[in-house]
Amino acid sequence: MAPAQALSTAQARAIAAGETDSRIAALNQAAAQAEPDLAAFVQSLLDDAVKLTPEQLLRVSGNSVTDAITGQIASLPEGAEDVVNNNRMRGALQAALAALQLLSPDLVARRAAVAQMSQQTLDAGQLPLLSRALAAETDAGLQSSLALMRAALLIEAPEATSRLEAARQLAQASDPAVKSLLIARIAVEPDIAVRSALAQALSGLERRLAWGERLGLLFTGISLASILLLAALGLAISYGLMGVINMAHGELMMVGAYATWLVQNAFRAWLPGAFDQYLLLAVPASFLAAALVGALLERSVIRWLYGRPLETLLATWGISLVLMQAVRSLFGAQNVAVENPAWLSGGVAVMGNLTLPFNRIAIIGFALLVLAGVALLIAKTRLGLFVRGVTQNRRMAACMGVNTARIDTYAFSLGAGIAGLAGCALSQIGNVGPDLGQSYIVDAFMVVVTGGVGQLAGTVIASLGLGLLNKLLEGWAGAVLAKIMVLLLIVVFIQKRPQGLFAMKGRSAE
């Protein structure tokens, strides 16, 4: 590669003075040659710091006046004119400045330049620089982006061979924006071979976009399933053990969400440097806050209503109203915002029309961790043994010396704590408000009943099935009709199989 030549006075004057079209052409020509002084000169033009005389181009910065090309100190003569840049010229200068960064040795700078250029309208004069940058680029992702930008310019070229090359490059694209470009070009393309290549590229792009939509639907369904799983796990424990229809379960989720919000505010006020780690404290705080509220409810109200499901339902519904009003009185009726840590912001781009948000991925992983923890606790600990014993046969467990009242409190507190963890997770994908739990309580009950009372495996399968079914039907019939259809399907399922997917084992189930 030949060494770049310094920007000449003639080139600089052609960029700074004259008609806009000729100035842009001179700018693109200088950018294609990657003149080493061009970036500084373009920035001076954007800063309105360049003045023009018949003999010189001057850069004025405060009281300092220098030659815009050589950098030598100069004086500002009377009659020096300001260089005027209209909006079109400013856009060209900004695009040229970004394009020059394509040749930067810094990968971050090149990525920023590609991101900026993708938001701008490209000019055919930038084609040589794009070709040069593409040839020198080593990053695979940037190579793909540069190739698409180059193809978008080539598709408008007067030569059919150039347009055919562009069509072949666009055949590898997966960006939804390319679809409209191909459709518009097919409508006006005069060459039969090029039009055929464009049609093939469009067909391949539509297939890839369709797969992106399918995978996006699958991910959204799994994401909803993870939230339903977190919401239903605690309910499966309390409902399966004690038969308590806890209508305040959603408000226990709300308690966990507000605990997360309080921890976030505490970190922002007292530990701003460690803000991105606030979730490490918010997770146990949300569990403990909801578990303590659950223990208080079980000890004060619910334990006196065992065996009376209708009265328990009405009592817990009243408790839910009390909790919502208490939160409104303490924190206000308006929603509060919980900010994601930096490591949960953004997402990973899998395809052109499919980006997986980091916070959703984290919630799926968090739900699996909570599920594994609950399964280990139930299967491998002394508390889990007592919970299983009381669930299968309460009277026999009492005869064997198990303090069933204490186990009830522990189990209800555990279920409430898991609801608090669900609230912590929900705080990362939306605002927190007094009505947070109301959106999930009915779905959580549907998951528990469909999966089988007290059955973790059934809860997992039911949450996954309902999450995917909800999203599938939403795309076909809309959100409201989808909810109704899911409810009707569950009613029919329960009519055919009242015990749910997995029947509870033991004498009490016989």
C-alpha positions, 0 to 999 in steps of 0.5 A: 500500500502506498504511503498516504500523502499529506492534505494539500492546500488545494484539496483543503480549499476544494473541501472548504469553498465552492458548491456543495456538490463539488465540496462533497466530491473533494471531501470523499476523494480525500477520505478515500486516499485517507489523507492523514491531516483530513480528520483534524481539518474536518473537525475544524470545519464542523466546529466552525473554526475555519476562515478563508482568505484568497491565499490561506485557510486559517484555523481560529481557536480562541485567540490562537490563529494557525494555518489550517494545513501547516499548523504554523502560527498566523495572523487573522487579516481583515476580510477573512470569511467564515466557511459556511456549512449547510446541513447537507455539508455537515452531514457529509463532514460527519460521515467522512469523520466517521469513515476515517475511523474505519482505518483506525488501529483501535477496534473500539473506534472502528466499531463506533465508526461502523455503528455511526455510519450505519445510521447515516445515509451513505454517499457513492463517493465513500465507496473507495474508502469502504472497500479499503476499510473492508480489505484491511478489517480483521474483525469478522463482525465488522467485516460483515457490516462493512460488506453490507454497507458496501453492497448497499452502495454498489446496488445503485451503481450504473454497471450491471456487474457491480449490481450483480456483485452487490446482490450476491453479497446481500444474499448473505444478509440477515438484517431486516432493513436489507429486505426493503432495500431488495424489494425497492431495487427489484422493482426498478432493476432493468437487468434480468440477471441482476433482478434474478439474483436480487430475487434469490437474495430476498427469498433467502433473507425472508427464510432467515428472518422467519427463523429469527422470528421463530427463535424469538418466539421460542425465547420469549416463551421460555422467558415467560415460563421462567417468570411463571416458574418463579411465581409458581414455585412458592405457591406449589409448596404452600398450596401443596403442603397446606392446601391454602389458596393464598391470594396474597402470593402476588403481594409477597412477590411485590414485597420482594420487588420493593426490597430490591428497590430499597437495596438499590437506593441504599447502594446508590446513596452509600456505595455508588462505586459498588452499584453494579453489585447491588443484586448480590445483596438484593437477592437474599434481602428480597427472600428474607423480606417476603419470608418474614412477611409470610411467617407473620401471615401464617402465624397470625391469620392462616394457621387458624383457617386450615381446613376451611379453603373458602375462608382462607381464600377470602382472608388472604384476598383481604390480606393482599388488599392490606399489603397493597395499601400499606405499600401505597402509604409507605412508597406512594401509588406511582411505580418506582424504577429499578435500574439494571446493573451494567452487566445486565444491560444490553443483549446479544445479537443472534440474528439480524432480527433477534437480540436476546436481552441479558436481563431475560437470559439472567432471569432464565438462569436464575429460575433454574438455580432457584428450582435446583435449590428448592429441589435439593432442599426438598429431597436432601435436607431434614426440613425437606423430609418433614415437608414431604412427610406432612404433605403425604400424610399429615396425621402420620407425620404428627404421630411420628413426632413431627411438629406439623405446626412448625413445619407449616410455618417453615414451609409457608415462609419458604414459599413466601421467600421464593415469591420474593425472589420472583419479585426481585427477578421481575424488578429487572424487566419492568417497573415496580408498583403496588399492583405488581403481583396481580398480573401473575397470581392467576397464571401462577395458580394455573401452573400449580393446578395444571402441573399437579399439587405439590409436584415440582416436576409438574410445576416446571413442565406446566410453566414451560407449556403455558409460557410457550402456549401463551406466546404462540397464541398471542401472535395468532389471536392477540394478548386478550384472546390468548389468555381466554383460550389458555384458560379454556384449555386448562379448564378442559384439561382439569376436567379430564385430569383433575390431579394435574400432570403429576398426581401426588403420591401417598395415602392422602391422595388415595 
